[in-house]
Amino acid sequence: MNKLMRERVPSRIREKLGKHSEVTLLSGRDVFAALRNEKLIIMACNARIKHVIPGIMQAAEELDAVVAFELTKTEGGLDGGYTGQTPEIFINAIIECAERCKFTRPFVVHGDHITVKNTSAEELEEAEKLLRAQIAAGFTSFAIDASFNPLQDNINIVDTLAAHVIAEGYGLEVEFGKSKPVGSESTITSVAEVKEFLQGLAARGVKPLLLAMDNGSKSGNYIDGQKINIDLARTMEIYHTARASGVAGLVQNGITGTPPQIVGKLADYGIRKGNIGTLWQNIAHAGLPLELMDTMRQWSRKNRQDIKFATGVFKDDIDSIPEENVIQIHEMAYREAKELLTAFRARGSAARLAALLEETGCA
């Protein structure tokens, strides 16, 4: 399997890795297209703090699972975002961990929520620069998020930016309807509008593999007593509509705090990629030295900012924590990743991917 998978590593990535590397970074197109009919979810991890990566890799290696690592534009833009990680810094950290941990299972590096909030030339240019930088760094999958815009503008923006992704043969995700932060009301995505959106893209020759939408989930840490309310019936309707337009599956945001028994059901409703960010941040925070966490909390209170915004400010301190803290974070991330990968039905997905790719010859 490893030889077959290594042969699927894109030439741009192979050049970056070196010809003898066993790191198996694949195109999102190959992964999500091949697994489209499998009722499993690829766990996509927003590794805001790098110390969680080895634990996630260990769990994926043991369970023979495909995984993805990702950052959003706000987490890791050209300026490093609020995590202090540019695309180059992020992917180098992932590859370094993969080499050090002898991680051999296939994975994807995804540029999540490459947001375009309006139709101005400046906004589009900023997104295009980020997309080009991510491609150059070694990302292999991309989510163009123009969901802030009216439907037709969303189509136009995706059409413009998707050309770069399509030219590279990488995976494309689009978004219609946005998951809201904890404490705010959801606006469940409309099936009719999804159909119009995807048909509009198809008319331009743009055929995304993944679709993100709002099905009632929330991003961030759930508030005490708040109910998790995901509309599974609407999710299934959207899935069937999306499949009719060639989409491989749906994307679930806001998984942090969702019980594993609920997460597992999502695969039956067309979810093929599950984004998890805040959980890994919580794990890293639990393992950081107490003095450092106290300093970060003080900064957060003083600046009236969410604690996540302290990540980049204190990146040097976080990166250089004592080995005992690194080990603690590794172990906690490993346990959580193993539980989630099992809930996502991702055990054995690497072998399944290899078999499907060998069977079809291409994704």
N, C-alpha and C positions, 0 to 999 in steps of 0.2 A: 504493500500500500504506500509506503513512504516514497519509493521510487516513482510510482505513478503520480503521487501528489506533487512531488518536487518538479516533475515535468510540466505541471500546470502553473507553476509560479511564473507570473508575467516577466518578460525579458527586462523591463525597467527595474523590477524588484530584484531579479537575479543578479543584475549588474551591481546593485547596492549591497546585496548579501555576500556576493562572492560565490564562485562555482562549487565550492566544497561545503557550503552551509547546508544544514538539514532543516533550517527554519522554513516553514511551509506557509508563507503569506500568499493567499490566493485572491483572485478577482471576486468581488461580490457577485458579479454576474454569474460566474461558474457555480458558486455556492448556492445562491438562492434560486437560480433556475433549476438546478439539478434536484434540489430538495423540495420543490414546489408541491409535490403530492404527498409528502411525508407529514404526518400529524405530529410535528415537533417544533420547538421554538429555539432559534439561535439566540443565546444570551449575549447581548451587546453591553459592554461594561464601560461606563464613563469613568476612566481611571484618573480622577482629578489629582490624586496623590499616588505616586508610582509604587509605593510599598505594598499595595494590594495586588499588583500584577503577578508576582511569583506564585501566590496562593491560588489565584484563579487558574493559572497555567497548570499547577500541580493537579488540581481537581479535574481539569479538562483532559490532561494526559491519562490519569487513572481511569476516567470514565469513557475514554475514547470519543470525546465530544468536540464538535466544531464550536468555536466561540468567535466573538468580535470584540474589538476594542475601539472606542470612539471618544471624540470630544466634539462639543458644539462650538459654534463660532464664538459665543460669549466665554466659553471655558478656555478655548485655545485658539484664538485668532492670530493674525499676523503680528500683533503686539503681545502675544502670550495670553490674552484674555485674563480672567480672574484667577487662573491656576498658574500663570507664569510659564505656560508651555506653548511655544510656537509649534506648528506642524512638524518641523524638523526635530525639535527637542522631544516631542511626544513619541514619534515613531522610533527615534533612536533609543529611547528608554525601553520601549516594547521589545525591540530587536535585541538589545543588550540583555534583558531579562530572559528572552527565549533562548539565546545562546548559552547563557550561564546556567539556566535550569534544564538545558537539553530538551526543550519543548519541541516535540515533533508533530503534534497534531495540527491540522489545517486551521487557519484563522483568517479573519478579515480585519483591516483597519479602515474605519468608516468616519468620514467627515459628516457629522450630524448637524442638522439645523443650520445649514448655510443660508442664513436668513436674508431676505430682501423685503423690507417693510414698506417700500413705496416704489414708484416707477421712475424716480429721478435717475439721471445718468450717474450721479455720484454713488448712489446706493448699489446700482448694478455693477459699476466698476469695482467697488470694494469687494463685492461677492465674487466677482470674476478673478480678482487678484488672489483671494484666499483659495479659491478652487484650484488655480494654477499652482500655487505654493504647495497645497496638499498633494496634488498629483506628482510634483517634482520630489516631494519628500518621500513618497511611497505609499500614500493612501490608495485603497483599491475599491472603495465604495463611497457613495456620496448622496446626501439628502439635501435636495434643493427645496428650501422652505419659503415659498412666496404666499403662504396661507393668510398673511395679513392683508392681502390685496383682494379686490373683487375678482370673481371667477375668470373673466377674460384676461385681466392683467396677470393673474397667476399663470395662466396658460402661456402668455407671451414671454414672461420672465423665464419659466422653466424651459421653453423652447430655445431661448437664447443661450442659457447656461449649459443645458444638457449636451450641447454639441461637443463640448470638451470631454465629457464623460464617455459619450458614445464613441468618440474617436479613439479613446484608449482601450475600449472594450471592457469597461468597468461596470460595477453595479450602480443602478440609479433608483433612488427613492424620492417620492414626491409627497406633498402634504396638502390635504384639504380638510380644514377643521383642526383646531389646535386644542390639545389638552390644557386645562387651566390649572393654576397653582392651587395648592390646598387652601381651603377657606373661601374659594370663589365658585360661582355657579358654572356648570357645564352648558355648552351649547352643542347638543348632540348633532353630529354630522348627518346631513340629508343624503339619502340614497339617490334621489333624482339629480342632485347637484354633483355627486360623485360621478354618476354616469355621464353627465354633460362635460365635466372636467376631463375625464379620461378619453372620451371620444374626441374632444377638442385637441388633446395632445396627440392622439393617434392620427388625426388629420394632418398634423405637422410632421409625422414620422417619428414621434417620440413615444416609446413604449416602456414605461417604468416597470421595474420588477416588484417594487414595494410601495405601499401606500400607507401613510400615517394619517390618522383621523382622530376625532374626539368621540369616544364612546362612553364618557362619564368618568374615566379615571382621573386622578390628580397627580401632579408632580410635587416632589418634596416630601417632607415628613408629615404624616397624617396627624391632625389635631386630636387630642384625647376625646373619645366619645364620638368622633366623626365616623359615619358609616361609609364603607366602600361600596360604590354603586355603579357597576359597569353594566351597560345595556348589551347583553349578549345577543338578544334577538336582532337588534339593529346591527351589531357587529357582523352577524351571519349574513344579513341582507346585503351589507356593503361588500362583504367578501365575495358573494356570488356575482354581484354586479362588477366588481373589480376583475374577477377571473374571466368574465366574458370579454374583457378588454385586454386580456393577456397578462394581467398582474399575477405574480407568483403568490403573494400573500400580503397580509396586513402587518402593521407595526403597532406594538402596544407600548405607550409611554406610561409613566407613573406607576411602576411596579413596586417601588419601595413601600413596605408596609402592607402589601397584599398577601394574604395567607397562601402558602404553597398549594393547598387544595383548590383554591380558586385559580391560581396561576396555571396549574396543570390543565384545567378545563379550556383555557384560551386556545390551545392548539386545535381543539375540535371546532373552533369558530373562525379558523382561517388565520390566526396570528402565527407568523413565521419568524418574527424578530421581536425580542423584548428588551427594551432599553432600561438599564438600571444604573443610576448615578449616585443618588443621595445615600443609598445603602453603603456603597464602598467608601464614601466620605465618612459616614458614621463609624465604620469599622476602623478606618485609619485614625480618626480622632480618639477612639477608645484606646488605641495603642500608643499614642504619642506621649512623651514625657509630660507629667502633670504641670510642670512649670511652664512648658511651652503652650499647653492648652489654656492655662490661666492667662497667659500673655495675649493669646489670640482672642480669647473671650473679652478681655479688657479692651482690646483694639476694636472689636465688633461693637461693644456697647458705646464706646467713645465716639465712633464714627457712624453709629446708628445704621449699621450694615449687617446683613445676614452673615453668619460665621463663614460661609463658603467664600466670601470675598477676602478673607484673611489668608487664603491658600497661597496666592501669588506673593502677597506682602511678606510672608514668612517662609517662602519656598526654600531658601538656603538653609534655614534652621530645620525645616521638615526633612529635607534631603539628607541631612547629616546627623540624624538622631542616632543614639547608641544602638549597637547590634541587638541587644536584648529587646528593644522596642520593635526593631525591624522584624525579628523572629516572631514576636507576639502578633503583630499585624498580619504577617504571612499566615500564621496558624488560624487566625480568626477568618481571614479571607478565604482560606482553603475550605474550612468547614461550611461557610455560607455558600460558597460557589458549588460545592458538592451537593448540598441540599437543593439549590436552585436548578442546577443542571439536571438533577434527577426529576424534579417537579416539571421541568420544561420538556421532559421525555427526550433529552438530548444524548443520553447514554448510547454509545455505539453509532452516533451520527457521523463520525469521521469515516468509519468503515463503510457505512451506507453511502456516503458521498462518493467514496472511491469506487464502489461497485457501480453506482449510477453513471459516473463519468466514464468508466471503462466500457460500460454497456452501450452508451450513446456516442462515445467518441468526442462529444462536445456538449456544453451545457445548452 
